[in-house]
Amino acid sequence: MAYTVGKVAGLAGVTVRTLHHYDEIGLLSPSERSATGYRRYVDADLERLQQILYYRELQFSLEEIAAILDDPQSDATAHLRRQHELLTGRIKRMQEMVTAIEFAMEASKVGINLTPEERFEVFGDFNPDDHTEEVEQRWGGTDAYKESTRRTARYTKDDWLRHKQENEDWGRRFTALMDSGAPAEGPDAMDLAEEHRQLISRWFYECSYEIHTGLADMYLADDRFTATYEAIKPGMTRYLHDAIHANAVARS
């Protein structure tokens, strides 16, 4: 049975324009054409599209997907096995993410002994207690949360201001790197991604590469974190995400 491009778009939840683009770059070309030249997709095309969408969900580039699907040594079972492994790894990372106090949420109820005036000086309009219940429900039982609580309970106003200054300095340098046009997967971006990881480890809890890439995924998935980075510079969330993943691959 053959399907029109509109029918396939509706079934797959993508746009017609997306299917046209896949055809133009050779990633998914329909097996048939009507007498008038319209695209017609068969069942094998739909199977390939499903594989493409699986890998897109896993944030593979179109070039990487084409290389994987066109590998003559692979087959459908191999694709499913690879996707299962990748998804299992992502679930594991998400489950192990312990970002109780990282950036905005890193300052939740952790025994911060500051006056209201000092809190405003350190955190501005953000109130750490607003996220207490959510953070405790999500990560309260983890070792990282406990370690963060233990460390931050001892921090003075000067400690928090020093932490704030270090983050702002890192943000300025990261922004300057983006402005320079350096690629997110380049050595300079990876160095700053590594510094980002070490900041978390130094101030809150031991941030492994696995945890760090999990955080990067969450920055894209959680609008609150996305807004934090986009407020520094538009496009920063994706750039940081890619730099963190590249750094983890290079160093871990």
GIFENQUI-V777444 format. One line per field, one symbol per residue. phi: phi as a letter, one per 40 degrees, with the letter a starting at -180 (. if undefined). psi: psi as a letter, one per 20 degrees, with the letter a starting at -180 (. if undefined). burial: + if it has 24 or more other ideal C-beta (glycine too) atoms within 12 Angstrom, else -. A space follows every 50 residues. Layout:
phi = ???
psi = ???
burial = ???
This chain:
phi = .bbcccccdcccgbcccccccdcccgcabccbbcdcgccbbbdccccccc cdcdccccgccccccdcccccccbadcccccccccccccccccccccbcd bcfdccbccbgccbcdccccccbgccbdccbdccccccbdcccccccccc ccccccdcccccccccccccccccccccccgccccccccccccccdcccc cccbaccccccccccdccdccbdccdccccccadgcccccdccccccccc bc
psi = pqqrhggggggikrqhhghgghghjjhnpqhrqrhjjqqpprhhhhghhg gghghhhjkqrhghgghghjoiiraghhgggghggghgggggghhipmlh jpcgiijankkomqrhghghhgicipohihjgggghhgjhjqhggggggg ghhiprghghhgggggghgghghhghgghijqqhjrhghhghhhhgghgg hhhgronrhggghggghhhhhohggghghhhgppihggggghhgghgghh h.
burial = --+-+--++--+-+----+--++---++++--------+++---++-+++ ++++++-+-+----+--++---------+--++------+--++-+++++ ++++++++++-+-+-------++--+-+--++--+--++--+-++--++- ++--+---++--++--+--++-+++-++-----+---+++-++++++-++ --+++-+-++++++++++++-+--++-++--+---++-++++++++++-- --
